[in-house]
Amino acid sequence: MSTHHLNPMPENLEPTRATLHQYANVIGVVPRVHAEAREKWWHVSLNVTERGLETDVMALPDGGTLNLRLDLRSHELVVEKNGEATKRIPLDAGRTGTEMGDAVLAAVAEHGLRGAFPREKFESDEARQYDRAVAEGFFENLTAIHEVLAIHRSRLGDSVGPLQLWPHGFDLAFEWFGTRVEEYEEDGDRHRLPAQCNFGFYPGGRPYLYANPWPFEADLLLAVDLPSGADWHIEGWEGSMLNYDEVAGDAAAADRILDYLGAVHEVAAPTLLV
């Protein structure tokens, strides 16, 4: 079970969360260009570690390695070569996304990592707000949620992807893959994807956990009642959600989250298998 208590989110979380989202997009462009490619773009996502949010390790032209971290203990964006910090940039200096991006890309260029980085993913002239106490409270909760999602993931066997935080959406998630394969069309091209259920946590606005089967068999799924506090969701996107404030502060919060995730998987899995 989680070793961290799932506390209510800090007051006035959104400005700090939005800054972390912006800066996550900054560090995310570097592995997008330089990390060893993995399927489903897993190499562009970030890992939740004991210190913060970190990129995959990337090989350097000189034979060393480099990674970047939003360090939520020291409140710095850290560039590391071979495990040693070579650049530390405060997270609470009000830097815009563009300013932070310029500083990071200059720092990695010093180590030989250059390229056509997709700057549109982070460029913004809006000054960023960052509260250290809020960031620490948020990270404590994110770490606890990561532990709970990891427990659920461990119960689903081998047909799962990694548990990661995606810079573009700033959600913490992983996929369970079924054996059913679906075709869909995008931009005139036909694609084939395995059926799946995505399990995760989104911290923006009113934070919530989610469990979203794809394809979404509405006739079957909507007829099933979910555990207390959780609901099916069909407006804008199809899936299910459990608002974090429904369980935050409850001594049984981790169990309630696991019950919810397990209930969705139990009813959805048969629809995602052949």
C-alpha positions, 0 to 999 in steps of 0.5 A: 500500500502507499507509504504516503498519505493522500492529502488534500491538494494545496490551496492555490495549486493551479499557478504552480502546477501550470508553471511545472506543466510549462517547464515539463514541456521545456525539458520534454523537447530534449528527449524528443530529439535525442533519447533512444526512441521507444514505441508509443513515444514513451521516450518523451515522457517523464519519470517520477523519482524521489526528487522530482520529474526526470527525463530518460538518460540520453547518450552524448556525443562524447560517450557520456550521458545527460538527463534533465530534472524538475527537482521539486526538493531543491526547486531547480531545473537541473541538467546532469551529465554522468549523474553530476549537475552542470546547470541549475536554474531556479524554478521560482524566478518567474521565467517565461516558457520561452526564457526557460527553454532558451536557457535549457537548450543553451545548456544542453548545446554545451554538451553537444545536444543540438537539433530542430527542437519543437519550440512551439511546445513550450514558447510563451511570454507569460511570466510564471508563478511558483510557490515552493510550499505548494510545489512540495505539497503537490509533489507529496501527493503526486508521489502517493498517487504514483505508488497507488497506480503502480500497485494497480499496474502490478496486478494487471500482468505483463500487458502494460506500458510504463507509468510516466508523466506526459509533458504535453498533458501533464497527466500521470498514466499507463496503459493496459493492452488487450488482445483485440485490435482496432482500425481507425482513420486519421488524416486519410491514413488507416492505422491499427491499434490494440484495444486498451485501458488507460489509467491515470491522474490529471492534476489540473483544475479539479484534479481527478483519477481516470480509467478510460477503456478504448474502444468505449462500449457504452451500452455495456459500460454505462449499465455498470455502477462504479464504486462510491464517488466514481462516475462514467464520463461521456461529455468531450471524452469517454471513460470514467473519473474519480475526483481526487477531493472525493478521497483526499484525506481519507485513511482508506483513500488508496484502497478506494482508488484501487477499488475504482480502478479495479472495477473499471478494469474488471468490466472493461477487460472482456470487451478489449479481448478477442 
